[in-house]
Amino acid sequence: VVAAQVADVMSVVKQRDVAGIHFAARDGWLAHQVWGTLRETNQSLPAASYTAFSRSVIWRASLTELTPDNVGRFIGEDEVLTIARLERRVGCSLSSLYRPDEQIDAQTSRAVLLENDKQVVAASQELRARVLGYFEQQGLLKPGHHIVVDLGWTGSTIADMADLISEATNGAS
C-alpha cells in the first residue's frame, strides 16, 4: 500500500509542478521514509514533509458552528464520558451540573456540548490558528499545488483541510 502511495505521488510529480508533498498520519510516516530513501538516489524528486495531525484535529479546526447535526462528530453513539474527558476532547472548560468525574452517556454529553457551544467554537478557532501555524511551518501554505497523502483519510477530511488552507492563503495554495 505504501509503495502504491509513493508510486502515485511520483506519477503526479512527473505530470505537473507541485509546491509541496506532504505525507500525513501513521502510514504517511512509512511513505515519507520510502520517499526519503528514493530521493537519496534520485535528487530530482522534490523534498517531502511528514505532517503529524489527525482527522479529528482537522475537523475541529474547521468548526465554525456547533449544531445538533454536527455535535455527534465529537461523541460516538455508545460512548460513556466524564465532563473532564469531554473537556479534554474539545479543548475548553465546560459549564455543567454534572461532576467532572461523573459518567454520562453520549446523548447527555452532546447536550452539554450544545449548552457550551460558544466555548467549544472558540476553542476550535484557537485550534485553527495553531493548525495553520503548523501547516505554515510544514510549507503547506506556500502558494501552489500540494499533494497530501494518507491512506486512512476520507475525502471530507482532505476537503476540510483544503478549505482551511485555501481560506488562509486566499486560494493561493
Secondary structure by P-SEA (a helix, b strand, c coil): caaaaaaaaaaaaacccccbbbbbcaaaaaaaaaaaaaaaacccccbbbbbbbcaaaaaaaaccccccccccccccccccccaaaaaaaacccccccccccccccaaaaaaaaaaaaaaaaaaaaaaaaaaaaaaaaaccccccbbbbbbccccaaaaaaaaaaaaaaacccc
